[in-house]
Amino acid sequence: MYIINKKTMKVLFDHQIFYYQYGGASKYFAMLLNAMPRDSWETTALFACNEYVRDKHLFRTLRNRFRGQSVVAEYLNRPYTQYVLTKGEYDIFHQTNFGTYCLKNLGNKPMVTTYHDANLSTIDPHPEIVQRQKISLNRADAVVCVSNNTKNDLLKLFDIDERKVRVIYHGIEISDNSNLTPCRLFSFPYILYVGRRSEYKNFVRLLKAFLLIRIKYPDVHLVCTSQKFSLEEQENFHQLGLDGYIHSILADEQQMKQLYRDALLFVFPSLYEGFGMPILEAWAINCPVALSKASSFPEIAGSAAAFFNPLDVDEIADVLCKIIDDEDFRNELVQKGCDRVRTFSWAKTAEAHMKLYHELL
């Protein structure tokens, strides 16, 4: 426990990130809070829509979602956050997203912000958000980056003093999975894809590789998490002759474990990721991992994954087929992943953050 002037250090997290139901950034903050001493943090989120907050019972959540929910939440929480910031009854402010409205009421309090990736500056450009990032990064007394690759990107893109940048990896909660229901969510053999399917996620090339895989393994399906398929996506599947072989599921935490457990492999074909939390999740359930040889993936995975050139459809298909084909190779990946995942934990993540907060004071 970190003590300041005979009282527990108090870190204030704002509400911004907790209206995302799923996602790596919102999970990072929820698991960080869960791993920190409960009397060391507060949040200005009056309620959350976040599944990870709900799972850990961190604070009040909305169970029934409705259209315009995030707009209503922001309308209620923004003035409350400004009020709490003005009161100043905290030691450190950790901004959870790059909304700059909170900065005018912060005064001289130390501020931390987390930079997850450079997507919005590069592969998925949003200059209006990048401008807010720039303002927040300049105001921050410390910037947390989730990998060295992300840190290097940050320093190339922004005029930031490297001395205030700290690399802190995400963690993983390795639980006893023996109590998972033995029932499968899908009866057929499948490759697992996790997350959104925007352009930088490289899903289109994965689809083309899947067509090649199905020539050799006609019974193999592709299961995708996250949002439902759009009408455009469904039409694309139909034109490719993949009707009935690609499936979407919005899975909770327990279902995600089942999906990893029963998959032939987990594939992450992204052109860019800041860290790649699903890699750890797959390892923790003994699921072999196939990754793009790009961005932060070699740094995070080391030798515990099979890598492919994300721009080469044939190579993607060949690597995935090798994992399906070669039982020894598959078992080797599982064992290396099991060893590698033990080097990551939310306790380590939380301890590194607490050390950083203390140094700022």
C-alpha positions in Angstrom: 0.0 0.0 0.0 1.3 3.5 -0.9 0.8 6.0 1.9 1.1 9.8 1.6 1.1 12.0 4.6 -0.5 9.2 6.7 -3.3 8.7 4.3 -3.8 6.3 1.4 -2.9 7.7 -2.0 -6.1 8.3 -4.0 -6.1 8.0 -7.8 -9.2 9.3 -9.6 -10.3 7.7 -12.9 -12.8 9.5 -15.0 -15.9 8.0 -16.6 -15.0 8.2 -20.3 -13.9 4.6 -21.1 -16.6 2.8 -19.0 -19.4 3.3 -21.6 -17.7 0.8 -24.0 -19.4 -2.6 -23.5 -16.3 -4.5 -24.6 -12.8 -3.8 -25.9 -9.2 -3.9 -24.9 -8.9 -0.3 -23.5 -12.0 -0.7 -21.3 -10.9 -4.1 -20.1 -7.5 -2.7 -19.2 -8.9 -0.1 -17.0 -11.4 -2.4 -15.4 -8.8 -5.1 -14.6 -6.4 -2.4 -13.4 -9.0 -1.1 -10.9 -9.7 -4.7 -9.8 -6.0 -5.4 -9.1 -5.4 -2.1 -7.3 -6.2 -1.8 -3.5 -9.8 -0.8 -3.3 -9.2 2.2 -1.1 -6.6 3.6 -3.5 -8.9 4.6 -6.3 -12.2 6.3 -7.2 -14.1 6.8 -10.4 -16.4 9.6 -11.6 -18.5 7.0 -13.5 -22.0 7.2 -12.0 -22.7 3.9 -13.7 -21.0 1.8 -16.4 -22.1 -0.2 -19.5 -18.9 -2.2 -19.3 -19.0 -6.0 -19.1 -15.7 -6.2 -17.3 -16.8 -3.8 -14.6 -20.0 -5.8 -14.2 -18.1 -9.1 -14.0 -15.8 -7.8 -11.2 -18.6 -5.9 -9.4 -16.4 -2.8 -9.3 -19.2 -0.2 -9.3 -22.8 0.3 -10.6 -23.5 -0.9 -14.1 -26.6 -0.8 -16.4 -27.8 -4.2 -17.3 -30.4 -3.2 -19.9 -28.9 -1.3 -22.8 -30.8 1.2 -24.9 -30.3 3.4 -27.9 -28.5 6.7 -27.1 -27.3 5.2 -23.8 -23.7 6.6 -24.2 -25.1 10.1 -24.9 -27.3 10.1 -21.8 -24.4 8.8 -19.7 -22.0 11.5 -21.0 -24.7 14.2 -20.3 -24.9 13.0 -16.7 -21.3 12.2 -16.0 -19.4 15.1 -17.6 -20.6 17.8 -15.2 -20.2 15.3 -12.3 -16.6 14.7 -13.3 -15.9 18.4 -13.6 -17.4 18.9 -10.1 -15.2 16.1 -8.6 -12.1 17.4 -10.3 -12.8 20.9 -8.9 -13.2 19.6 -5.4 -9.6 18.2 -5.6 -10.1 15.4 -3.1 -7.6 13.1 -4.8 -3.9 12.9 -5.4 -3.5 11.7 -9.1 -5.9 12.0 -12.0 -5.8 9.1 -14.6 -7.6 10.1 -17.7 -9.3 7.1 -19.3 -9.8 8.5 -22.8 -8.8 11.6 -24.7 -11.7 13.9 -24.0 -10.2 17.3 -23.1 -13.2 18.8 -21.3 -11.8 17.6 -17.9 -8.5 19.5 -18.2 -9.7 23.0 -17.3 -10.8 21.8 -13.8 -7.7 19.8 -13.1 -5.6 22.6 -11.7 -2.0 21.5 -10.8 -2.9 17.9 -9.9 -0.6 15.3 -11.5 -2.2 13.6 -14.5 -1.6 10.3 -16.2 -2.9 9.2 -19.6 -2.6 5.9 -21.4 -1.7 5.7 -25.1 -2.9 2.3 -26.4 -1.9 2.5 -30.1 -1.2 4.8 -33.1 -4.2 3.6 -35.2 -5.9 7.0 -35.2 -2.8 8.7 -36.5 -1.9 6.2 -39.1 -3.9 3.2 -40.4 -7.4 4.5 -39.3 -6.9 8.3 -39.4 -9.1 10.5 -37.3 -7.4 13.9 -37.1 -10.0 15.4 -34.8 -9.3 12.8 -32.2 -5.5 13.0 -32.7 -5.7 16.7 -31.9 -7.4 15.8 -28.5 -4.7 13.2 -28.0 -2.0 15.8 -28.5 -3.6 18.2 -26.0 -3.9 15.5 -23.4 -0.4 14.1 -24.0 1.1 17.5 -23.6 -0.8 18.1 -20.3 0.0 14.7 -18.9 2.7 14.4 -16.3 3.2 10.7 -17.3 2.1 8.7 -20.3 1.6 4.9 -20.0 2.3 3.0 -23.2 1.2 -0.7 -23.5 4.3 -1.9 -25.4 7.7 -0.7 -26.5 6.4 -0.7 -30.1 3.6 1.7 -29.1 6.1 3.9 -27.2 8.2 4.2 -30.4 5.2 5.1 -32.4 4.2 7.7 -29.8 7.6 9.4 -29.9 7.6 9.5 -33.7 4.1 11.0 -33.9 4.1 13.5 -31.0 6.6 15.9 -29.6 6.7 14.2 -26.2 9.5 14.1 -23.6 10.6 10.5 -23.5 11.4 10.8 -19.8 7.7 10.9 -19.0 6.8 7.8 -21.0 6.5 4.5 -19.2 5.9 1.1 -20.8 3.6 -1.1 -18.7 2.3 -4.3 -20.3 -1.3 -5.5 -19.9 -1.9 -8.5 -17.7 -4.1 -11.6 -17.7 -6.2 -13.3 -15.0 -5.4 -17.0 -15.1 -8.2 -18.8 -13.5 -9.2 -22.4 -12.8 -11.0 -23.4 -16.0 -11.9 -26.9 -14.8 -15.4 -25.6 -13.8 -16.2 -24.5 -17.4 -19.1 -26.3 -18.8 -17.9 -29.2 -21.0 -20.6 -28.3 -23.6 -19.3 -26.6 -26.7 -20.9 -23.4 -28.1 -20.3 -24.7 -31.6 -20.3 -28.4 -32.4 -18.1 -28.1 -35.6 -14.3 -27.5 -35.7 -13.5 -23.8 -36.1 -10.8 -21.1 -36.2 -11.5 -18.3 -33.8 -11.3 -14.6 -34.7 -11.7 -12.0 -31.9 -12.6 -8.4 -32.1 -13.9 -5.8 -34.6 -13.5 -6.2 -38.4 -12.4 -2.7 -39.5 -9.9 -2.4 -42.3 -6.7 -2.5 -40.2 -7.8 -5.7 -38.6 -7.1 -7.4 -42.0 -10.3 -9.5 -41.9 -10.7 -9.4 -45.7 -7.4 -11.2 -46.3 -8.3 -13.7 -43.5 -11.5 -14.5 -45.5 -9.5 -15.1 -48.6 -7.1 -17.4 -46.7 -10.1 -19.2 -45.2 -11.3 -20.0 -48.7 -8.0 -21.8 -49.3 -8.1 -23.5 -46.0 -11.6 -24.9 -46.8 -10.3 -26.6 -49.9 -8.2 -28.8 -47.6 -10.5 -28.8 -44.6 -14.1 -28.4 -45.9 -15.6 -29.0 -42.4 -13.7 -26.2 -40.7 -15.7 -23.0 -39.9 -14.7 -19.5 -38.8 -16.2 -18.1 -35.6 -16.0 -14.3 -35.0 -16.8 -12.4 -31.8 -17.9 -8.8 -31.5 -20.7 -7.1 -33.4 -23.1 -8.9 -35.7 -22.3 -9.1 -39.4 -23.6 -6.2 -41.5 -25.7 -6.8 -44.6 -22.7 -5.9 -46.7 -20.6 -8.6 -44.9 -23.3 -11.2 -45.3 -23.6 -10.4 -49.0 -19.8 -10.8 -49.3 -19.9 -14.2 -47.6 -22.6 -15.3 -50.0 -20.6 -14.2 -53.0 -17.6 -16.1 -51.7 -19.7 -19.3 -51.2 -19.2 -19.2 -47.4 -22.9 -19.1 -46.3 -23.2 -21.2 -43.1 -19.5 -21.3 -42.5 -18.9 -18.0 -40.8 -20.5 -17.3 -37.5 -20.8 -14.3 -35.2 -21.3 -14.4 -31.4 -21.3 -11.6 -28.8 -19.7 -13.6 -26.0 -19.4 -12.8 -22.3 -16.2 -13.6 -20.4 -17.2 -17.3 -19.6 -18.2 -17.9 -23.2 -14.9 -16.4 -24.5 -13.1 -19.0 -22.4 -15.2 -21.8 -24.0 -14.5 -20.4 -27.4 -10.7 -20.3 -26.9 -10.8 -23.8 -25.3 -12.6 -25.5 -28.2 -11.0 -23.7 -31.1 -8.5 -25.3 -33.4 -6.5 -22.1 -33.1 -6.9 -18.4 -32.5 -5.8 -16.1 -35.3 -5.0 -12.4 -35.0 -4.3 -11.1 -38.6 -4.2 -7.3 -37.8 -1.9 -5.0 -39.6 -1.4 -3.0 -36.4 -2.2 -3.5 -32.7 -0.8 -1.6 -29.6 -0.6 -4.8 -27.5 -3.1 -7.6 -28.4 -4.8 -8.7 -25.2 -6.6 -11.7 -26.8 -3.1 -13.3 -27.3 -2.8 -13.7 -23.5 -6.4 -14.9 -23.2 -5.8 -17.6 -25.8 -2.6 -18.8 -24.1 -4.4 -18.9 -20.7 -6.9 -21.4 -22.1 -4.2 -23.5 -24.0 -5.3 -22.3 -27.4 -2.5 -22.2 -30.1 -2.0 -18.7 -31.5 -1.3 -17.5 -35.1 -0.3 -13.9 -35.5 0.7 -11.2 -38.0 4.4 -10.6 -38.0 3.6 -6.9 -37.5 3.6 -4.0 -34.9 3.7 -5.2 -31.3 3.0 -8.9 -31.9 6.6 -10.2 -32.0 7.4 -8.2 -28.9 4.5 -9.6 -26.9 4.4 -13.2 -28.2 8.1 -14.0 -28.6 8.4 -17.6 -29.9 5.0 -18.6 -28.5 3.1 -18.0 -31.7 3.1 -19.0 -35.3 3.7 -15.9 -37.4 2.7 -15.0 -41.0 3.1 -12.0 -43.4 -0.4 -10.3 -43.0 -0.3 -9.1 -46.6 0.3 -12.6 -48.0 -3.0 -14.6 -48.2 -1.2 -17.8 -49.2 1.1 -17.6 -46.2 -1.8 -16.9 -43.8 -3.5 -20.1 -45.1 -0.3 -22.1 -45.0 0.5 -21.2 -41.4 -3.1 -21.9 -40.2 -3.1 -25.3 -42.0 0.2 -26.2 -40.4 -1.3 -25.7 -37.0 -4.3 -27.8 -37.9 -2.1 -30.5 -39.6 0.8 -30.9 -37.3 -0.1 -32.1 -33.8 3.4 -31.8 -32.5 3.7 -28.2 -33.7 0.3 -27.4 -32.2 1.3 -28.9 -28.9 4.6 -27.0 -29.0 2.7 -23.7 -29.4 0.4 -24.5 -26.6 3.3 -25.3 -24.2 5.2 -22.2 -25.2 2.1 -20.1 -24.7 1.5 -21.7 -21.3 5.0 -20.7 -20.3 4.9 -17.2 -21.8 1.5 -16.2 -20.3 2.9 -16.6 -16.8 5.1 -13.6 -17.3 2.0 -11.4 -17.5 -0.4 -10.6 -14.7 -2.8 -7.8 -13.7 -1.0 -7.7 -10.3 2.2 -6.8 -12.0 0.4 -4.2 -14.1 -1.2 -2.7 -11.1 2.0 -2.6 -9.1 3.8 -0.8 -12.0 1.0 1.8 -12.1 1.0 2.3 -8.3 4.8 2.8 -8.5 4.3 5.4 -11.2 1.6 7.3 -9.3 3.8 7.4 -6.2 6.8 8.7 -8.2 4.6 11.6 -9.5 4.0 12.7 -5.9 
